[in-house]
């Protein structure tokens, strides 16, 4: 015979099971909601990171483009020195850290390093250690998020679409024996920037080694296959954005003269 106490006990048991099922369903729904929110947050964070890296990589290129003609040609500037030094030895990289919060944000020959590829593919660098970015200190703003390293190179290989005579001195009338003061060799200049988010580096020393021991630009045939700073950092899981832009000196000067 089933007593009222037995019925009450069964009802309590059923109620407890229902409550547990409801709690389990709520937990599952909550977990999915958290995972969805985290995914959305990660996507937003990644988008913001990429945008910040892209802007940081653009900044030094824009800064170099907006320098006046005198600064560009000055042997004390990185670009001016690179143009003249490349006439002695080709294929070198002229490297500096972009420090927009300092008085010398675009560097000069005193604060740059010169990297070259020697026998057997060994990379050597001459210049102060401070020429390379310090991933723990050389941030581009007070947010202390991104560090940007810059490389200037005078390309060795001719462009694929170049024509005979493309790199002769422009603005001269050689048939009449006139060499004008405005005559300028159509010199190519290539700038590579590497913006880095060092906070994501699992090993800061390994990331710093990438910055100090790797080439920034491997587009010439002599350096094809070399691991760049950007590739080295990406292999370590560090978010990075590398941008490259090439100019003709004559076009650059003419453009600045019109401003």
Buried (B, 14 or more C-beta within 10 A) or exposed (E): EEEEEEEEEEEEEEEEEEEEEEEEEEEEEEEEEEEEEEEEEEEEEEEEBEEBBEBBBBBBBEBBBEBEEEBBBBEEBBBBBBBEBBEEEBBBBBBBBBBBEEEEBBBBBEBBBBBBBEEEEEBEBEBEEBBBBBBBEBBBEEEEBBBBBBBBBBBBEEEEEEEEEEBEEBBBEEEEEEEEEEBBBBBBBBBBBBBBBBBBBEEEEBBBEBBBBBBBBBBBEEBEEBBBBBBBBBEBEBBBBBBBBEBBBBEBBBEBEEE
